[in-house]
Amino acid sequence: MEISYHAYSDESYFTVSRYRSISVVTLSKQILPQINPEVLSAIVDSGLKEFKWQKLRQARERFAAIKMIDIVVKWIIAKELRVDTIIWDITDSRHQVLGRDDNANLQRMYFFLFRNVLQKRWPTDSSWELFPDENSIIDWDSVQENLDVSGLNIKVQPKLSPESTFRMVLFREFRIQSINEVHSEESPLC
């Protein structure tokens, strides 16, 4: 099946802060040739090699941020791109577990975010390629396996006549073709 959508993701403060987050930018593969050069130009024209939100302290980062926000909002308004974020508080009771494994928790949060976005925010039966920023603590094969299972669903088809029986049909809400880690400095949408 041909890939129809891409997702680019990165996490923030996943080891050093009370509040941790992951964001994912999802878009139709068809608009990549248009949006990638726009975002790259916003970064390069601002005198940067890579844009990091956490380094938003100087004028050139601020100019790059404004340009990128303008680009992204334009594509969001056109309904061609989404930005979704999950934020969690590690002092919340759900995360106050003795011996909590923050790495495993980060992996679960990636799963929850991807599942929500792919299942509920884009057309059914979409085919995806995911591009998370490089992170050696995530087992992406496991994330993909869990997403593959969660992408399966069952529809019950009603009886068409009194003599017929109902039918259950298994279908995929989305397909993950691959998960490929990327370096954010080489992938402007990250």
N, CA, C and O of each residue as an XYZ file, in Angstrom:
760
protein
N       0.840     -1.184      0.000
C       0.000      0.000      0.000
C       0.885      1.247      0.000
O       1.874      1.320      0.729
N       0.518      2.214     -0.820
C       1.301      3.443     -0.920
C       1.109      4.308      0.327
O       0.006      4.409      0.864
N       2.183      4.918      0.769
C       2.134      5.777      1.956
C       1.414      7.073      1.590
O       1.748      7.729      0.604
N       0.416      7.430      2.407
C      -0.359      8.638      2.131
C      -0.084      9.762      3.118
O      -0.344     10.928      2.818
N       0.443      9.423      4.303
C       0.661     10.439      5.339
C       2.008     10.243      6.029
O       2.547      9.138      6.092
N       2.526     11.349      6.541
C       3.764     11.344      7.327
C       3.487     11.953      8.691
O       2.603     12.795      8.849
N       4.261     11.510      9.669
C       4.201     12.077     11.021
C       5.628     12.325     11.493
O       6.486     11.448     11.390
N       5.877     13.531     12.014
C       7.184     13.908     12.551
C       6.982     14.250     14.019
O       6.067     14.998     14.364
N       7.832     13.706     14.885
C       7.612     13.924     16.315
C       8.916     14.165     17.057
O      10.001     13.794     16.611
N       8.760     14.801     18.203
C       9.890     15.040     19.102
C       9.336     15.259     20.499
O       8.186     15.661     20.672
N      10.161     14.991     21.480
C       9.749     15.171     22.869
C      10.501     16.342     23.480
O      11.545     16.764     22.984
N       9.940     16.859     24.579
C      10.583     17.961     25.303
C      10.675     17.627     26.785
O       9.723     17.138     27.393
N      11.830     17.902     27.343
C      12.056     17.778     28.787
C      11.637     16.415     29.338
O      11.084     16.341     30.435
N      11.889     15.344     28.602
C      11.407     14.046     29.050
C      12.217     13.449     30.187
O      11.842     12.400     30.712
N      13.318     14.081     30.586
C      14.093     13.531     31.709
C      14.330     14.537     32.828
O      14.783     14.147     33.904
N      14.042     15.801     32.615
C      14.495     16.804     33.584
C      13.407     17.709     34.132
O      13.718     18.626     34.891
N      12.174     17.500     33.791
C      11.146     18.438     34.182
C       9.944     17.722     34.781
O       9.710     16.543     34.518
N       9.200     18.441     35.576
C       7.955     17.919     36.116
C       6.957     17.695     34.977
O       6.254     16.685     34.946
N       6.904     18.646     34.044
C       6.007     18.549     32.906
C       6.801     18.083     31.697
O       7.823     18.670     31.344
N       6.323     17.031     31.076
C       7.001     16.452     29.919
C       6.026     16.422     28.755
O       4.812     16.383     28.955
N       6.553     16.440     27.546
C       5.635     16.505     26.411
C       6.217     15.844     25.165
O       7.425     15.652     25.025
N       5.305     15.513     24.282
C       5.637     15.023     22.948
C       4.696     15.740     21.990
O       3.503     15.872     22.262
N       5.231     16.194     20.889
C       4.402     16.780     19.833
C       4.600     15.989     18.554
O       5.677     15.455     18.290
N       3.549     15.928     17.776
C       3.617     15.258     16.475
C       2.974     16.162     15.424
O       1.875     16.685     15.609
N       3.690     16.325     14.327
C       3.194     17.062     13.170
C       2.788     16.007     12.149
O       3.613     15.192     11.737
N       1.522     16.018     11.740
C       1.041     15.055     10.757
C       0.533     15.801      9.528
O      -0.063     16.873      9.629
N       0.783     15.208      8.379
C       0.405     15.858      7.132
C       0.326     14.856      5.999
O       0.891     13.765      6.070
N      -0.370     15.240      4.973
C      -0.438     14.441      3.764
C       0.934     14.442      3.098
O       1.602     15.474      3.029
N       1.336     13.300      2.621
C       2.635     13.187      1.933
C       2.690     14.108      0.714
O       3.770     14.544      0.315
N       1.545     14.403      0.129
C       1.492     15.218     -1.088
C       2.001     16.642     -0.873
O       2.503     17.261     -1.811
N       1.882     17.168      0.341
C       2.300     18.567      0.541
C       3.753     18.699      0.992
O       4.259     19.814      1.124
N       4.424     17.580      1.227
C       5.830     17.637      1.658
C       6.719     18.444      0.719
O       7.533     19.234      1.198
N       6.597     18.280     -0.602
C       7.471     19.072     -1.490
C       7.251     20.585     -1.382
O       8.113     21.368     -1.779
N       6.114     20.989     -0.851
C       5.839     22.413     -0.687
C       6.247     22.920      0.698
O       6.849     23.987      0.820
N       5.919     22.158      1.731
C       6.126     22.664      3.091
C       7.569     22.509      3.565
O       8.069     23.380      4.278
N       8.249     21.435      3.192
C       9.637     21.243      3.647
C      10.543     22.411      3.266
O      11.261     22.919      4.126
N      10.535     22.860      1.996
C      11.390     24.009      1.655
C      10.995     25.291      2.392
O      11.854     26.108      2.721
N       9.694     25.466      2.650
C       9.242     26.655      3.384
C       9.820     26.676      4.798
O      10.344     27.695      5.247
N       9.719     25.546      5.494
C      10.218     25.462      6.868
C      11.736     25.580      6.882
O      12.294     26.289      7.720
N      12.404     24.900      5.974
C      13.867     24.968      5.894
C      14.323     26.400      5.618
O      15.289     26.874      6.216
N      13.640     27.072      4.730
C      13.977     28.462      4.415
C      13.805     29.364      5.637
O      14.628     30.248      5.873
N      12.751     29.150      6.410
C      12.529     29.941      7.624
C      13.681     29.759      8.611
O      14.092     30.706      9.281
N      14.191     28.541      8.692
C      15.305     28.251      9.605
C      16.600     28.878      9.085
O      17.282     29.598      9.814
N      16.933     28.604      7.829
C      18.184     29.083      7.236
C      18.198     30.611      7.133
O      19.206     31.243      7.450
N      17.093     31.202      6.693
C      17.020     32.660      6.559
C      17.166     33.372      7.904
O      17.497     34.556      7.950
N      16.923     32.658      8.979
C      17.084     33.228     10.316
C      18.490     32.997     10.869
O      18.777     33.370     12.006
N      19.366     32.384     10.071
C      20.744     32.168     10.479
C      20.946     30.960     11.382
O      21.918     30.901     12.136
N      20.036     29.999     11.310
C      20.128     28.810     12.157
C      20.388     27.565     11.315
O      20.058     27.530     10.130
N      20.976     26.555     11.929
C      21.146     25.251     11.288
C      19.973     24.343     11.652
O      19.547     23.501     10.861
N      19.457     24.538     12.881
C      18.370     23.726     13.414
C      17.590     24.604     14.369
O      18.166     25.450     15.054
N      16.297     24.410     14.419
C      15.476     25.182     15.352
C      15.059     24.292     16.512
O      14.550     23.191     16.304
N      15.274     24.769     17.731
C      14.846     24.077     18.948
C      14.033     25.069     19.776
O      14.513     26.158     20.092
N      12.811     24.695     20.124
C      11.952     25.594     20.902
C      12.588     25.966     22.234
O      12.409     27.087     22.708
N      13.321     25.056     22.838
C      13.930     25.342     24.142
C      15.034     26.393     24.053
O      15.445     26.945     25.073
N      15.512     26.672     22.855
C      16.565     27.685     22.679
C      15.991     29.025     22.220
O      16.725     29.873     21.714
N      14.705     29.214     22.392
C      14.025     30.418     21.948
C      14.316     31.568     22.918
O      13.480     31.940     23.741
N      15.538     32.121     22.793
C      15.972     33.181     23.701
C      16.484     34.417     22.965
O      16.471     35.518     23.516
N      16.927     34.244     21.744
C      17.517     35.354     21.001
C      16.627     35.739     19.824
O      15.695     35.019     19.466
N      16.935     36.882     19.237
C      16.113     37.421     18.152
C      16.037     36.460     16.965
O      14.961     36.284     16.393
N      17.144     35.839     16.585
C      17.097     34.986     15.390
C      16.203     33.765     15.615
O      15.508     33.340     14.692
N      16.208     33.196     16.818
C      15.299     32.090     17.107
C      13.854     32.574     17.105
O      12.958     31.872     16.635
N      13.630     33.774     17.631
C      12.284     34.347     17.660
C      11.772     34.577     16.229
O      10.621     34.264     15.925
N      12.629     35.124     15.351
C      12.239     35.345     13.955
C      11.921     34.012     13.262
O      10.944     33.904     12.522
N      12.744     33.025     13.508
C      12.502     31.705     12.918
C      11.177     31.135     13.432
O      10.405     30.571     12.657
N      10.914     31.274     14.718
C       9.674     30.757     15.309
C       8.451     31.427     14.686
O       7.474     30.758     14.350
N       8.510     32.737     14.537
C       7.381     33.464     13.944
C       7.139     33.003     12.511
O       5.996     32.785     12.109
N       8.214     32.856     11.743
C       8.081     32.402     10.356
C       7.483     30.988     10.300
O       6.594     30.713      9.495
N       7.985     30.096     11.170
C       7.489     28.720     11.154
C       6.035     28.643     11.609
O       5.251     27.873     11.054
N       5.677     29.424     12.602
C       4.278     29.439     13.050
C       3.373     29.917     11.919
O       2.305     29.348     11.698
N       3.793     30.957     11.201
C       3.003     31.440     10.061
C       2.819     30.345      9.008
O       1.725     30.170      8.471
N       3.881     29.619      8.721
C       3.812     28.534      7.732
C       2.862     27.441      8.203
O       1.978     27.013      7.462
N       3.051     26.998      9.432
C       2.249     25.900      9.969
C       0.770     26.295     10.050
O      -0.100     25.506      9.681
N       0.484     27.497     10.524
C      -0.915     27.937     10.639
C      -1.579     27.983      9.263
O      -2.746     27.615      9.124
N      -0.848     28.427      8.259
C      -1.387     28.455      6.892
C      -1.835     27.049      6.469
O      -2.917     26.885      5.906
N      -1.006     26.041      6.741
C      -1.331     24.672      6.342
C      -2.412     24.061      7.241
O      -3.196     23.226      6.790
N      -2.452     24.476      8.508
C      -3.516     24.003      9.405
C      -4.865     24.540      8.924
O      -5.845     23.797      8.866
N      -4.917     25.826      8.580
C      -6.151     26.427      8.082
C      -6.623     25.725      6.817
O      -7.824     25.559      6.605
N      -5.687     25.317      5.983
C      -6.024     24.590      4.749
C      -6.396     23.131      5.032
O      -6.727     22.386      4.109
N      -6.343     22.723      6.300
C      -6.665     21.358      6.736
C      -5.761     20.315      6.106
O      -6.188     19.200      5.805
N      -4.504     20.693      5.913
C      -3.512     19.802      5.323
C      -2.477     19.335      6.346
O      -1.663     18.463      6.045
N      -2.502     19.904      7.541
C      -1.483     19.622      8.549
C      -2.120     19.750      9.925
O      -3.033     20.549     10.129
N      -1.629     18.956     10.861
C      -2.060     19.030     12.264
C      -0.820     19.045     13.151
O       0.223     18.503     12.787
N      -0.945     19.669     14.312
C       0.068     19.586     15.355
C      -0.672     19.145     16.612
O      -1.560     19.847     17.096
N      -0.307     17.994     17.132
C      -0.940     17.467     18.344
C       0.142     17.247     19.393
O       1.261     16.840     19.082
N      -0.216     17.524     20.635
C       0.747     17.437     21.735
C       0.112     16.724     22.916
O      -1.072     16.897     23.207
N       0.913     15.929     23.580
C       0.499     15.324     24.842
C       1.472     15.832     25.907
O       2.689     15.794     25.725
N       0.918     16.301     27.007
C       1.715     16.819     28.130
C       1.298     16.042     29.368
O       0.108     15.840     29.610
N       2.269     15.611     30.145
C       1.943     14.924     31.387
C       2.781     15.479     32.521
O       3.889     15.979     32.328
N       2.216     15.373     33.700
C       2.818     15.863     34.932
C       3.271     14.643     35.729
O       2.441     13.833     36.142
N       4.561     14.505     35.946
C       5.052     13.300     36.628
C       4.704     13.285     38.111
O       4.931     12.283     38.789
N       4.145     14.405     38.632
C       3.686     14.390     40.025
C       2.203     14.028     40.121
O       1.665     13.930     41.224
N       1.545     13.831     38.997
C       0.154     13.381     38.959
C       0.086     11.968     39.560
O       1.037     11.196     39.434
N      -1.018     11.637     40.200
C      -1.135     10.338     40.877
C      -0.931      9.154     39.931
O      -0.451      8.105     40.361
N      -1.284      9.300     38.661
C      -1.104      8.205     37.704
C       0.362      7.938     37.412
O       0.722      6.863     36.933
N       1.207      8.922     37.701
C       2.639      8.776     37.440
C       3.448      8.617     38.736
O       4.658      8.396     38.692
N       2.784      8.730     39.864
C       3.459      8.571     41.152
C       3.504      7.089     41.530
O       2.821      6.646     42.453
N       4.306      6.353     40.811
C       4.430      4.918     41.011
C       5.828      4.647     41.535
O       6.815      5.140     40.988
N       5.905      3.862     42.597
C       7.197      3.506     43.157
C       8.025      2.785     42.085
O       7.561      1.809     41.495
N       9.230      3.257     41.839
C      10.089      2.643     40.831
C       9.650      2.947     39.404
O       9.932      2.176     38.487
N       8.972      4.051     39.219
C       8.474      4.429     37.889
C       9.613      4.387     36.861
O      10.718      4.864     37.118
N       9.322      3.818     35.719
C      10.289      3.743     34.633
C       9.953      4.859     33.638
O       9.051      4.710     32.813
N      10.679      5.969     33.720
C      10.388      7.119     32.860
C      10.588      6.809     31.388
O       9.885      7.360     30.541
N      11.533      5.938     31.067
C      11.760      5.568     29.665
C      10.564      4.786     29.107
O      10.094      5.062     28.003
N      10.083      3.813     29.878
C       8.906      3.038     29.452
C       7.675      3.938     29.391
O       6.823      3.776     28.518
N       7.588      4.877     30.311
C       6.470      5.808     30.320
C       6.495      6.686     29.067
O       5.452      6.935     28.463
N       7.665      7.148     28.681
C       7.796      7.948     27.466
C       7.328      7.140     26.249
O       6.633      7.664     25.378
N       7.708      5.890     26.199
C       7.300      5.027     25.096
C       5.776      4.868     25.069
O       5.174      4.902     23.996
N       5.148      4.694     26.238
C       3.691      4.587     26.304
C       3.025      5.881     25.840
O       2.007      5.853     25.149
N       3.606      7.005     26.225
C       3.034      8.288     25.820
C       3.118      8.468     24.301
O       2.189      8.996     23.690
N       4.222      8.032     23.692
C       4.317      8.055     22.227
C       3.194      7.208     21.622
O       2.527      7.630     20.677
N       2.997      6.019     22.173
C       1.937      5.141     21.679
C       0.581      5.830     21.784
O      -0.176      5.850     20.813
N       0.259      6.397     22.954
C      -1.041      7.047     23.146
C      -1.244      8.199     22.176
O      -2.323      8.346     21.602
N      -0.219      9.011     21.989
C      -0.336     10.154     21.090
C      -0.519      9.692     19.643
O      -1.429     10.153     18.955
N       0.344      8.783     19.179
C       0.222      8.295     17.806
C      -1.132      7.627     17.574
O      -1.792      7.891     16.569
N      -1.542      6.772     18.493
C      -2.819      6.066     18.319
C      -3.970      7.055     18.193
O      -4.810      6.924     17.303
N      -4.009      8.035     19.073
C      -5.088      9.020     19.037
C      -5.112      9.767     17.711
O      -6.162      9.895     17.081
N      -3.959     10.256     17.292
C      -3.892     11.065     16.073
C      -4.208     10.229     14.836
O      -4.996     10.654     13.991
N      -3.610      9.058     14.721
C      -3.802      8.246     13.521
C      -5.210      7.669     13.448
O      -5.759      7.504     12.359
N      -5.792      7.364     14.594
C      -7.102      6.734     14.637
C      -8.244      7.749     14.511
O      -9.264      7.461     13.886
N      -8.073      8.915     15.096
C      -9.208      9.840     15.220
C      -9.077     11.135     14.435
O     -10.068     11.848     14.275
N      -7.906     11.458     13.947
C      -7.712     12.784     13.351
C      -7.519     12.787     11.841
O      -7.542     13.846     11.214
N      -7.327     11.596     11.249
C      -7.101     11.502      9.808
C      -8.017     10.430      9.234
O      -8.596      9.651      9.992
N      -8.162     10.370      7.918
C      -9.100      9.409      7.317
C      -8.783      7.958      7.675
O      -7.624      7.577      7.840
N      -9.832      7.172      7.789
C      -9.698      5.738      8.047
C      -8.954      5.083      6.896
O      -9.070      5.498      5.743
N      -8.197      4.062      7.227
C      -7.409      3.275      6.269
C      -6.261      4.078      5.663
O      -5.838      3.827      4.534
N      -5.766      5.047      6.431
C      -4.592      5.808      6.000
C      -3.349      4.942      6.137
O      -3.285      4.049      6.982
N      -2.381      5.218      5.308
C      -1.107      4.521      5.356
C      -0.034      5.520      5.790
O       0.095      6.595      5.203
N       0.732      5.161      6.817
C       1.619      6.109      7.487
C       3.082      5.700      7.459
O       3.433      4.520      7.452
N       3.917      6.730      7.445
C       5.339      6.585      7.723
C       5.627      7.576      8.857
O       5.331      8.764      8.735
N       6.202      7.086      9.953
C       6.463      7.916     11.125
C       7.947      8.246     11.205
O       8.802      7.389     10.982
N       8.239      9.516     11.530
C       9.614      9.992     11.617
C       9.852     10.674     12.960
O       9.835     11.903     13.038
N      10.073      9.893     14.018
C      10.398     10.509     15.307
C      11.855     10.968     15.317
O      12.710     10.395     14.642
N      12.113     12.014     16.099
C      13.491     12.453     16.291
C      14.239     11.326     16.996
O      13.679     10.624     17.838
N      15.485     11.168     16.646
C      16.290     10.074     17.180
C      16.272     10.058     18.704
O      16.506     11.072     19.361
N      15.983      8.859     19.254
C      15.959      8.669     20.704
C      16.228      7.198     20.977
O      15.385      6.343     20.704
N      17.392      6.911     21.512
C      17.809      5.515     21.662
C      17.068      4.763     22.760
O      17.183      3.540     22.839
N      16.312      5.452     23.610
C      15.627      4.727     24.689
C      14.273      4.159     24.266
O      13.666      3.388     25.008
N      13.799      4.534     23.084
C      12.492      4.055     22.617
C      12.683      2.804     21.767
O      13.521      2.773     20.866
N      11.899      1.784     22.064
C      11.867      0.566     21.248
C      10.776      0.754     20.202
O       9.613      0.430     20.439
N      11.167      1.283     19.034
C      10.189      1.627     18.010
C       9.509      0.395     17.419
O       8.371      0.490     16.959
N      10.176     -0.758     17.420
C       9.528     -1.981     16.947
C       8.337     -2.316     17.841
O       7.277     -2.710     17.354
N       8.519     -2.156     19.142
C       7.426     -2.410     20.082
C       6.292     -1.405     19.897
O       5.119     -1.776     19.928
N       6.641     -0.136     19.705
C       5.618      0.888     19.466
C       4.830      0.528     18.212
O       3.602      0.609     18.205
N       5.533      0.130     17.150
C       4.843     -0.207     15.903
C       3.941     -1.423     16.087
O       2.817     -1.436     15.585
N       4.414     -2.442     16.795
C       3.581     -3.630     17.040
C       2.306     -3.251     17.778
O       1.220     -3.705     17.417
N       2.432     -2.422     18.810
C       1.256     -2.007     19.581
C       0.309     -1.155     18.740
O      -0.909     -1.287     18.855
N       0.853     -0.293     17.908
C       0.012      0.506     17.022
C      -0.690     -0.363     15.984
O      -1.857     -0.137     15.662
N       0.022     -1.353     15.463
C      -0.589     -2.257     14.483
C      -1.805     -2.962     15.081
O      -2.842     -3.082     14.429
N      -1.673     -3.423     16.314
C      -2.787     -4.105     16.977
C      -3.925     -3.123     17.254
O      -5.090     -3.452     17.035
N      -3.600     -1.931     17.729
C      -4.653     -0.966     18.064
C      -5.335     -0.403     16.822
O      -6.430      0.150     16.919
N      -4.704     -0.535     15.659
C      -5.306     -0.063     14.421
C      -6.343     -1.016     13.849
O      -7.050     -0.667     12.903
N      -6.440     -2.212     14.411
C      -7.452     -3.179     13.968
C      -8.752     -2.932     14.710
O      -8.747     -2.629     15.903
N      -9.856     -3.062     14.009
C     -11.146     -2.869     14.644
C     -12.159     -3.805     14.008
O     -11.913     -4.379     12.947
N     -13.290     -3.949     14.663
C     -14.352     -4.831     14.167
C     -15.605     -4.001     13.944
O     -15.997     -3.201     14.794
N     -16.226     -4.204     12.790
C     -17.516     -3.590     12.490
C     -18.549     -4.702     12.472
O     -18.305     -5.783     11.935
N     -19.690     -4.432     13.058
C     -20.797     -5.373     12.978
C     -21.748     -4.836     11.923
O     -22.273     -3.729     12.046
N     -21.962     -5.629     10.892
C     -22.879     -5.222      9.833
C     -24.274     -5.728     10.178
O     -24.445     -6.898     10.522
N     -25.258     -4.861     10.087
C     -26.624     -5.270     10.464
C     -27.193     -6.303      9.498
O     -26.700     -6.496      8.386
N     -28.239     -6.951      9.965
C     -28.944     -7.917      9.119
C     -29.599     -7.168      7.960
O     -30.252     -6.144      8.160
N     -29.421     -7.675      6.783
C     -30.023     -7.044      5.609
C     -31.449     -7.521      5.378
O     -32.253     -6.835      4.747
N     -31.746     -8.693      5.891
C     -33.107     -9.242      5.778
C     -33.354    -10.121      6.998
O     -32.406    -10.483      7.694
N     -34.602    -10.470      7.267
C     -34.886    -11.329      8.436
C     -34.194    -12.687      8.380
O     -33.920    -13.285      9.420
N     -33.910    -13.175      7.177
C     -33.276    -14.492      7.036
C     -31.756    -14.438      7.195
O     -31.119    -15.452      7.481
N     -31.195    -13.277      7.012
C     -29.728    -13.181      7.071
C     -29.248    -13.078      8.517
O     -30.019    -12.790      9.432
N     -27.984    -13.316      8.686
C     -27.374    -13.169     10.008
C     -26.466    -11.944      9.985
O     -26.056    -11.472      8.924
N     -26.166    -11.447     11.165
C     -25.247    -10.308     11.205
C     -23.849    -10.799     10.888
O     -23.535    -11.978     11.051
N     -23.010     -9.870     10.428
C     -21.633    -10.215     10.091
C     -20.690     -9.290     10.839
O     -20.970     -8.110     11.048
N     -19.581     -9.858     11.228
C     -18.521     -9.047     11.822
C     -17.402     -8.955     10.794
O     -16.982     -9.956     10.213
N     -16.927     -7.720     10.584
C     -15.883     -7.486      9.598
C     -14.689     -6.851     10.305
O     -14.835     -5.855     11.013
N     -13.524     -7.426     10.110
C     -12.290     -6.883     10.658
C     -11.730     -5.868      9.664
O     -11.618     -6.161      8.474
N     -11.381     -4.680     10.146
C     -10.798     -3.679      9.252
C      -9.698     -2.921      9.980
O      -9.626     -2.929     11.209
N      -8.844     -2.266      9.203
C      -7.749     -1.461      9.742
C      -8.139      0.006      9.673
O      -8.573      0.506      8.635
N      -7.974      0.683     10.803
C      -8.239      2.116     10.822
C      -7.057      2.885     10.240
O      -7.231      3.955      9.656
N      -5.867      2.342     10.402
C      -4.657      2.945      9.841
C      -3.599      1.876      9.710
O      -3.661      0.834     10.364
N      -2.633      2.142      8.864
C      -1.509      1.223      8.675
C      -0.208      1.995      8.866
O      -0.032      3.091      8.335
N       0.689      1.401      9.632
C       2.030      1.969      9.787
C       2.945      1.170      8.862
O       3.163     -0.023      9.072
N       3.469      1.824      7.855
C       4.387      1.144      6.940
C       5.784      1.056      7.547
O       6.475      0.047      7.405
N       6.193      2.146      8.236
C       7.519      2.118      8.861
C       7.650      3.251      9.867
O       6.952      4.263      9.806
N       8.568      3.037     10.788
C       8.979      4.083     11.732
C      10.477      4.251     11.539
O      11.250      3.318     11.759
N      10.879      5.438     11.128
C      12.286      5.715     10.842
C      12.747      6.908     11.664
O      12.280      8.029     11.464
N      13.664      6.660     12.586
C      14.204      7.768     13.370
C      14.994      8.706     12.456
O      15.681      8.265     11.534
N      14.883      9.999     12.730
C      15.600     11.000     11.950
C      16.332     11.943     12.900
O      16.014     12.018     14.086
N      17.311     12.655     12.364
C      17.986     13.708     13.104
C      17.225     15.004     12.835
O      16.991     15.352     11.678
N      16.843     15.710     13.875
C      16.012     16.898     13.685
C      16.697     17.967     12.833
O      16.027     18.719     12.125
N      18.022     18.037     12.897
C      18.709     19.058     12.069
C      18.639     18.727     10.576
O      18.850     19.603      9.737
N      18.345     17.474     10.246
C      18.206     17.065      8.843
C      16.741     16.976      8.408
O      16.452     16.764      7.231
N      15.831     17.137      9.347
C      14.413     17.020      9.062
C      13.680     18.198      9.692
O      13.288     18.130     10.857
N      13.489     19.278      8.935
C      12.971     20.520      9.509
C      11.609     20.384     10.191
O      11.318     21.140     11.118
N      10.766     19.442      9.759
C       9.463     19.306     10.410
C       9.566     18.688     11.807
O       8.631     18.800     12.599
N      10.670     18.050     12.112
C      10.890     17.562     13.477
C      11.102     18.736     14.408
O      11.304     18.544     15.607
